[in-house]
């Protein structure tokens, strides 16, 4: 509401400043955004808590989705050749089960008879490294080393560790239950995956429906490409390092090659752990010269993998920054252990892929679009 003032023969209307609303000033907007942030954090925490309580369901369903995405091109190929849908689904499911069973059988037979020797050799290698470190000027004292060893021994002989080991039967039962659930869910994902996603998109129309279709397609492409590419990379790593171990006549070459294959599915740290274990075994069994040769082979294979094989096999769209991978690995390990570590990176890749197609093909979400040239 304004006041009218007379200046000579001219009337001038003066508008009084309005008092700002409580939530429209700077502090009010900050408080609103803070409250929204708190609500989002609470919602995310609730979802994560529910997922951690339902790991027996979430992990098999996630693995089934990943496997179904990996075999999606083979299914399309079989159906495109006129094979009935049910027959193509049965063939794909049988191939997956046989493949998984063969991998498990190979692991058990390669590691079971030599696991004790592998642990003993690795332990002896660690002891040799500790003895060498003890000769350095900045080495820990013998008392500190002994305290660390005593702590490990106390944990291994504690009641807590024993109770965890006694829970092996329950863990085996959970594994069988999860595996059976995974097979059943995988069958339906293979048979009716597109129809299931179409059913979930029924409430949406227009642009939201198109966005949902893009998200579904991108998820299948990302998961399938990641699994197929990682399997190829893991096989190349295992064959390369295993061949070097066999040529150098390092004992336990086959179990070590199998471990290299498995640990390759854990990005960043998996290859490092496998290479360190192979080097320790070579150090104990064949001496420092062969150990250096094995170490050089591990470094060479990892460099070829990171700089050549992964970009070619997996494509640039699946590449994530090392910091993102490290954070995803940490979160996945905390929430789901080793299984969470394996699944965390493909889930992160899917999340980034969804962001990339949020507003259209090759049109990322607005807040993630590049708005200025990046400077180094």
C-alpha positions as CSV (number, residue, x, y, z in Angstrom):
1,X,0.0,0.0,0.0
2,X,1.5,3.4,-1.0
3,X,1.3,6.9,0.3
4,X,0.7,9.9,-2.0
5,X,2.9,13.0,-1.4
6,X,2.4,16.4,-3.1
7,X,5.4,18.1,-4.5
8,X,4.4,21.5,-5.8
9,X,1.7,20.8,-8.3
10,X,2.7,17.1,-8.9
11,X,1.5,14.2,-6.9
12,X,4.1,11.4,-6.4
13,X,3.1,8.0,-5.1
14,X,5.7,6.5,-2.7
15,X,5.6,2.8,-2.2
16,X,6.5,1.5,1.3
17,X,8.9,-1.4,1.4
18,X,7.1,-4.7,2.2
19,X,8.2,-6.8,5.1
20,X,9.7,-10.0,3.6
21,X,7.9,-13.3,4.5
22,X,9.5,-15.4,7.1
23,X,10.5,-18.2,4.6
24,X,11.4,-15.9,1.7
25,X,14.6,-14.3,3.1
26,X,18.1,-15.9,2.7
27,X,18.0,-17.7,6.0
28,X,14.5,-19.0,5.3
29,X,15.5,-20.4,2.0
30,X,18.6,-22.0,3.6
31,X,16.4,-23.6,6.3
32,X,14.0,-24.9,3.6
33,X,16.8,-26.5,1.7
34,X,18.3,-27.9,4.8
35,X,15.0,-29.5,5.8
36,X,14.6,-31.0,2.3
37,X,18.1,-32.4,2.6
38,X,17.4,-33.9,5.9
39,X,14.2,-35.6,4.5
40,X,16.2,-37.0,1.6
41,X,18.9,-38.3,3.8
42,X,16.4,-40.0,6.1
43,X,14.6,-41.5,3.2
44,X,17.8,-42.9,1.7
45,X,18.9,-44.2,5.1
46,X,15.5,-46.0,5.5
47,X,15.9,-47.6,2.0
48,X,19.5,-48.7,2.8
49,X,18.5,-50.1,6.2
50,X,15.6,-52.0,4.6
51,X,18.0,-53.4,1.9
52,X,20.5,-54.5,4.6
53,X,17.8,-56.3,6.5
54,X,16.6,-58.0,3.3
55,X,19.9,-59.1,1.8
56,X,18.6,-62.7,1.4
57,X,16.2,-61.2,-1.1
58,X,18.0,-58.2,-2.5
59,X,21.3,-59.9,-3.4
60,X,19.7,-62.9,-5.3
61,X,17.4,-60.5,-7.2
62,X,20.3,-58.2,-8.1
63,X,22.4,-61.1,-9.3
64,X,19.5,-62.4,-11.3
65,X,19.0,-59.0,-13.0
66,X,22.7,-58.8,-13.8
67,X,22.8,-62.3,-15.3
68,X,19.6,-61.7,-17.3
69,X,21.1,-58.5,-18.7
70,X,24.4,-60.3,-19.6
71,X,22.5,-62.9,-21.6
72,X,19.9,-60.5,-23.1
73,X,21.7,-60.4,-26.5
74,X,21.8,-64.2,-26.7
75,X,18.1,-64.3,-26.0
76,X,17.3,-61.8,-28.6
77,X,19.5,-63.7,-31.1
78,X,17.7,-67.0,-30.4
79,X,14.2,-65.4,-30.6
80,X,15.2,-63.6,-33.8
81,X,16.0,-67.0,-35.4
82,X,12.4,-68.1,-34.8
83,X,13.0,-70.1,-31.6
84,X,10.0,-70.1,-29.3
85,X,10.3,-67.8,-26.3
86,X,10.0,-70.6,-23.7
87,X,12.6,-72.7,-25.4
88,X,15.0,-69.7,-25.7
89,X,14.5,-69.0,-22.0
90,X,15.1,-72.6,-21.0
91,X,18.3,-72.8,-23.1
92,X,19.6,-69.5,-21.6
93,X,18.7,-70.6,-18.0
94,X,20.4,-74.0,-18.5
95,X,23.5,-72.4,-19.9
96,X,23.7,-70.0,-17.0
97,X,23.2,-72.7,-14.4
98,X,25.8,-75.0,-16.1
99,X,28.3,-72.1,-16.4
100,X,27.9,-71.1,-12.7
101,X,28.1,-74.8,-11.7
102,X,31.2,-75.3,-13.7
103,X,32.9,-72.3,-12.3
104,X,32.1,-73.4,-8.7
105,X,33.3,-76.9,-9.5
106,X,36.5,-75.6,-10.9
107,X,37.1,-73.4,-7.9
108,X,36.4,-76.2,-5.4
109,X,38.5,-78.8,-7.1
110,X,41.4,-76.4,-7.8
111,X,41.5,-74.9,-4.3
112,X,40.2,-77.6,-1.9
113,X,43.1,-79.9,-2.0
114,X,45.8,-77.2,-2.0
115,X,44.1,-74.5,0.2
116,X,46.1,-75.4,3.3
117,X,49.4,-75.3,1.4
118,X,48.4,-72.0,-0.2
119,X,47.7,-70.4,3.2
120,X,50.9,-71.8,4.6
121,X,53.0,-70.5,1.7
122,X,51.3,-67.1,1.9
123,X,51.8,-66.9,5.6
124,X,55.5,-67.8,5.2
125,X,55.8,-65.1,2.6
126,X,54.3,-62.5,4.9
127,X,56.8,-63.6,7.6
128,X,59.7,-63.1,5.2
129,X,58.4,-59.7,4.3
130,X,58.1,-58.8,7.9
131,X,61.7,-60.0,8.6
132,X,62.9,-57.8,5.7
133,X,60.9,-54.8,6.9
134,X,62.4,-55.3,10.4
135,X,65.9,-54.5,8.9
136,X,64.8,-51.0,7.7
137,X,65.6,-47.9,9.7
138,X,62.0,-47.0,10.2
139,X,60.8,-50.5,10.9
140,X,58.5,-51.3,13.8
141,X,60.0,-52.8,16.9
142,X,59.9,-56.5,17.6
143,X,57.4,-55.8,20.4
144,X,55.0,-54.0,18.1
145,X,55.2,-56.9,15.6
146,X,54.6,-59.4,18.3
147,X,51.6,-57.4,19.6
148,X,50.1,-57.4,16.2
149,X,50.6,-61.2,15.8
150,X,49.1,-61.8,19.3
151,X,46.1,-59.7,18.4
152,X,45.4,-61.9,15.3
153,X,45.9,-65.1,17.3
154,X,43.7,-63.9,20.1
155,X,40.9,-63.0,17.6
156,X,41.3,-66.4,15.8
157,X,41.0,-68.3,19.1
158,X,38.3,-66.1,20.6
159,X,34.8,-67.2,21.3
160,X,33.5,-64.6,18.9
161,X,35.5,-66.0,16.0
162,X,34.4,-69.6,17.0
163,X,30.8,-68.7,17.2
164,X,31.1,-67.1,13.7
165,X,32.7,-70.3,12.4
166,X,30.0,-72.4,14.0
167,X,27.5,-70.5,12.0
168,X,28.8,-72.1,8.8
169,X,25.8,-74.4,8.5
170,X,23.3,-71.4,8.7
171,X,25.4,-69.6,6.1
172,X,25.3,-72.6,3.8
173,X,21.5,-72.8,4.3
174,X,21.2,-69.1,3.4
175,X,23.4,-69.6,0.4
176,X,21.2,-72.5,-0.9
177,X,18.0,-70.5,-0.3
178,X,19.4,-67.5,-2.0
179,X,20.7,-69.6,-5.0
180,X,17.3,-71.2,-5.4
181,X,15.5,-67.8,-5.3
182,X,18.0,-66.4,-7.8
183,X,17.3,-69.2,-10.2
184,X,13.6,-68.7,-10.0
185,X,13.8,-64.9,-10.3
186,X,16.3,-65.3,-13.2
187,X,13.8,-67.5,-15.1
188,X,11.1,-64.9,-14.9
189,X,13.6,-62.1,-15.8
190,X,14.7,-64.0,-18.9
191,X,11.2,-65.0,-19.9
192,X,9.2,-61.8,-19.1
193,X,11.8,-59.1,-18.3
194,X,10.4,-56.5,-20.8
195,X,6.8,-57.2,-19.8
196,X,7.7,-56.9,-16.1
197,X,9.3,-53.5,-16.7
198,X,6.3,-52.4,-18.9
199,X,4.0,-53.3,-16.1
200,X,6.0,-51.2,-13.7
201,X,5.7,-48.2,-16.1
202,X,1.9,-48.3,-16.3
203,X,1.4,-45.3,-14.0
204,X,3.5,-43.1,-16.2
205,X,2.6,-41.3,-19.5
206,X,4.3,-39.0,-22.0
207,X,7.8,-37.9,-21.2
208,X,7.9,-39.8,-17.9
209,X,7.0,-43.0,-19.7
210,X,9.7,-42.4,-22.3
211,X,12.2,-41.7,-19.5
212,X,11.3,-45.0,-17.9
213,X,11.8,-46.8,-21.2
214,X,15.3,-45.2,-21.5
215,X,16.2,-46.1,-18.0
216,X,15.2,-49.7,-18.5
217,X,17.2,-50.0,-21.8
218,X,20.2,-48.3,-20.3
219,X,20.2,-50.5,-17.2
220,X,20.2,-53.7,-19.2
221,X,22.9,-52.4,-21.6
222,X,25.1,-51.2,-18.7
223,X,24.8,-54.3,-16.6
224,X,25.2,-56.7,-19.5
225,X,28.2,-54.8,-20.9
226,X,29.8,-54.6,-17.5
227,X,29.5,-58.3,-16.7
228,X,30.6,-59.5,-20.1
229,X,33.5,-57.1,-20.2
230,X,34.6,-57.9,-16.7
231,X,34.5,-61.7,-17.4
232,X,36.7,-61.2,-20.5
233,X,39.1,-59.1,-18.6
234,X,39.2,-61.5,-15.7
235,X,39.8,-64.4,-18.0
236,X,42.7,-62.6,-19.7
237,X,44.2,-61.7,-16.3
238,X,43.9,-65.3,-15.1
239,X,45.4,-66.8,-18.2
240,X,48.2,-64.3,-18.4
241,X,49.3,-64.5,-14.8
242,X,48.6,-68.3,-14.6
243,X,50.8,-68.9,-17.7
244,X,53.7,-66.9,-16.1
245,X,53.3,-68.8,-12.8
246,X,53.3,-72.2,-14.7
247,X,56.3,-71.2,-16.8
248,X,58.2,-70.1,-13.7
249,X,57.2,-73.4,-12.1
250,X,55.6,-71.7,-9.1
251,X,53.6,-74.2,-7.0
252,X,49.8,-73.8,-6.8
253,X,49.7,-72.0,-10.2
254,X,46.1,-73.3,-10.9
255,X,44.6,-72.1,-7.6
256,X,46.3,-68.8,-7.9
257,X,45.0,-68.3,-11.5
258,X,41.5,-69.1,-10.2
259,X,41.8,-66.6,-7.5
260,X,43.0,-64.0,-10.0
261,X,39.9,-64.6,-12.1
262,X,37.6,-64.3,-9.1
263,X,39.3,-61.2,-7.6
264,X,39.2,-59.4,-10.9
265,X,35.5,-58.9,-10.3
266,X,36.5,-56.5,-7.5
267,X,37.9,-53.4,-9.2
268,X,41.0,-51.7,-8.0
269,X,41.8,-53.8,-5.0
270,X,41.1,-57.3,-6.4
271,X,44.0,-57.4,-8.9
272,X,46.3,-56.0,-6.3
273,X,45.4,-58.6,-3.7
274,X,45.7,-61.4,-6.3
275,X,49.1,-60.2,-7.5
276,X,50.4,-59.8,-4.0
277,X,49.4,-63.3,-3.1
278,X,51.0,-64.8,-6.2
279,X,54.2,-62.8,-5.6
280,X,54.3,-64.0,-1.9
281,X,54.0,-67.7,-3.0
282,X,56.7,-67.3,-5.6
283,X,58.9,-65.6,-3.1
284,X,58.6,-68.6,-0.7
285,X,58.8,-71.3,-3.2
286,X,61.2,-70.0,-5.8
287,X,63.1,-67.2,-4.3
288,X,63.3,-63.4,-4.8
289,X,64.3,-63.5,-8.5
290,X,61.2,-65.5,-9.6
291,X,59.1,-63.4,-7.3
292,X,60.3,-60.2,-9.1
293,X,59.5,-61.8,-12.4
294,X,56.0,-62.7,-11.2
295,X,55.6,-59.2,-9.8
296,X,56.6,-57.7,-13.1
297,X,54.2,-59.9,-15.0
298,X,51.4,-58.8,-12.6
299,X,52.2,-55.2,-13.1
300,X,52.3,-55.6,-16.9
301,X,49.0,-57.5,-17.1
302,X,47.3,-54.9,-14.9
303,X,48.7,-52.0,-17.1
304,X,47.5,-53.7,-20.3
305,X,44.1,-54.3,-18.7
306,X,43.6,-50.8,-17.5
307,X,45.0,-48.9,-20.5
308,X,43.9,-51.2,-23.4
309,X,41.7,-54.1,-22.6
310,X,39.0,-52.4,-20.5
311,X,38.4,-49.4,-22.8
312,X,38.2,-51.7,-25.8
313,X,36.1,-54.5,-24.3
314,X,33.8,-52.5,-21.9
315,X,33.6,-49.2,-23.8
316,X,34.0,-45.7,-22.5
317,X,30.3,-45.5,-21.3
318,X,31.1,-48.0,-18.5
319,X,34.2,-46.3,-17.2
320,X,33.9,-44.6,-13.9
321,X,36.4,-42.4,-12.1
322,X,38.7,-44.2,-9.8
323,X,37.4,-42.1,-6.8
324,X,33.8,-43.1,-7.6
325,X,34.8,-46.8,-7.8
326,X,36.7,-46.5,-4.5
327,X,33.7,-44.9,-2.7
328,X,31.3,-47.4,-4.2
329,X,33.6,-50.3,-3.1
330,X,33.8,-49.0,0.4
331,X,30.0,-48.5,0.7
332,X,29.3,-51.9,-0.8
333,X,31.8,-53.7,1.4
334,X,30.3,-52.0,4.6
335,X,26.7,-52.9,3.6
336,X,27.1,-56.3,2.0
337,X,30.6,-57.7,2.6
338,X,32.4,-59.3,-0.3
339,X,29.2,-59.6,-2.3
340,X,28.5,-56.0,-1.8
341,X,32.0,-55.1,-3.0
342,X,31.4,-57.1,-6.2
343,X,27.9,-55.6,-6.9
344,X,28.7,-52.0,-5.9
345,X,30.5,-51.0,-9.1
346,X,27.9,-52.2,-11.6
347,X,25.2,-50.6,-9.5
348,X,27.2,-47.3,-9.5
349,X,27.7,-47.7,-13.3
350,X,23.9,-48.1,-13.7
351,X,23.2,-45.0,-11.6
352,X,25.6,-43.0,-13.8
353,X,24.1,-44.4,-16.9
354,X,20.6,-43.4,-15.8
355,X,21.8,-39.8,-15.2
356,X,23.3,-39.8,-18.8
357,X,19.9,-40.5,-20.4
358,X,17.6,-38.7,-17.9
359,X,16.4,-36.0,-20.3
360,X,16.8,-37.9,-23.6
361,X,19.3,-40.0,-25.5
362,X,22.7,-38.6,-24.8
363,X,21.1,-35.8,-22.8
364,X,22.2,-36.0,-19.1
365,X,20.1,-34.6,-16.3
366,X,20.2,-30.8,-16.2
367,X,22.3,-30.5,-13.1
368,X,24.9,-32.9,-14.5
369,X,25.4,-31.3,-17.9
370,X,28.8,-29.7,-18.6
371,X,28.2,-26.0,-18.4
372,X,31.8,-24.7,-19.0
373,X,35.1,-26.1,-20.3
374,X,36.9,-28.3,-17.8
375,X,40.3,-27.0,-16.8
376,X,43.2,-29.1,-15.4
